[in-house]
Amino acid sequence: MPGLLLLLLLLGTGAHGFPAPPETQGQDLELVQKYLENFYNLKNDGTSSRSQKHRNQMVDKLKQMQQFFGLKVTGWPDAATQKAMKQPRCGVPDVAAFGRTQGTPWWDHTNLTYRIKTYTPDLPRADVDQAIEKAFQLWSNVTPLTFTKVFEGEADIMISFVWGDHGDNSPFYESSLILAHAFSPGQGLGGDVHFDEKERWTKDYRNYNLYRVAAHEVGHSLGLSHSSDLGALMFPSYSYSDDPLLFQVDIDAIQDIYGPSENPVQPTGPQTPRACDSKLTFDTVMKYRGELYFVKDRFSIRTHPYNPQNDLIFISDFWPHLPSGLEAAYEVPERDEILFFKGSKYWAARGNDMLYEYPRDIYSSFGFPDTVKKIDAAVHEEETGKTYFFVGDKYWRYDENRQAMDADYPKKIVDSFPGIGEKVDAVFKNEGFFYFFHGKIQYEFDPKTERVLSLLNANSWFLC
């Protein structure tokens, strides 16, 4: 098996960073080889796998893949690299052409048609129609393009749910993690979208959300390639979000081809948070099992107080049931639970497992008055079993053991935490100190002396 042989030879060179053979399973080695062949144009003619030139090409392709995914660029298939390779994804390569028809890879007319040629039995037809329509609408909202569904004959974009080898030289293999693929604009297969029918298609967080995948594939049908921006809809790996959006990088890319929307007010999209952005702010910050999670929109920058790595992840990768835009969260170590808040609802998880019978409301569970519409920030104090909830310029203190609010609350934030201002965006506790966030500023606060010890940038915990 040439691919496996090549990697075993690479392992045998003793090159820096390669894991030892006992730690790497054969199927993982084969995965690396196939992944680079499929998505990074690694050549494998079956004759040169022993050559130094081929080994160098393998390392170069690994570096290219790692750079694209924002991983540490080592040129070796470390655990993080293999993890990225095992994520479900789109079948369009990240480099090199994929079924690209000859000529200009964009449509020369703006009134495009589409037809759903075959349907999946996983969903009612009406749900499939709605998902596909919404996917097209996402792109029409930011361009002059219009999309009309037709029910017979050839359309610009033909959509099918297919099995295995379906006649386009890009079969869906049984063991593949490829969910779908699409072709660039053009005649014949140009613009067509194929979904792998072996997958389970849904309209929620379970398995693979059809709307989410369709919106990505339509981007290819319009001429876009993959983006290396983790937040972009055109990022190659699948991640669930409760409301797929075009990020600004997607909007800029599609408008570069077709021009802006004809709407009087141009739509804009969010941007992926950058750990070293001096203007970065957070929706909430939480500490769980020793790690810190700095949450912004549907992202989290995960790090450890003593080993910061700036690991940007999707919240849904860990807790797929949660909505985006969390407003507060805190850990209760005594129960090994973490609670998440948005609006008047909250969710609970233990590890990556969401607990049953959630979401619940903050009124019946914690005793908040109905004047409280949302929690701005929350932090638990393990030593006392108390949890502090910050709302506007006031805060409540809740006893986790009695499961009741303490008497004589709420109180003014400025009275108990002088120096941090009248409003808190996020807060966590570490090594006896509170860390309060407001905008781009972070306050290190000593609860024993009731003094602010230092002012820090909000992103001071990262390697910047």
Secondary structure, 3 states (H helix, E strand, C coil): CHHHHHHHHHHHCCCCCCCCHHHCCHHHHHHHHHHHHHHCCCCCCCCCCCCHHHHHHHHHHHHHHHHHCCCCCCCCCCHHHHHHHCCCEECCCCCCCCCCCCCCCCCCCCEEEEEECCCCCCCCHHHHHHHHHHHHHHHHCCCCCEEEECCCCCCCEEEEEECCCCCCCCCCCCCCCEEEEECCCCCCCCCCEEEECCCCEECCCCCEEHHHHHHHHHHHHCCCCCCCCCCCCCCCECCCCCCCCCCHHHHHHHHHHHCCCCCCCCCCCCCCCCCCCCCCCCCEEEEECCEEEEEECCEEEEECCCCCCCEEEEHHHHCCCCCCCCCEEEEECCCCEEEEEECCEEEEEECCEECCCCCEEHHHHHCCCCCCCCCCEEEEECCCCEEEEEECCEEEEEECCCCEECCCCCEEHHHHCCCCCCCCCEEEEECCEEEEEECCEEEEEECCCCEEEEEEECCCCCCC
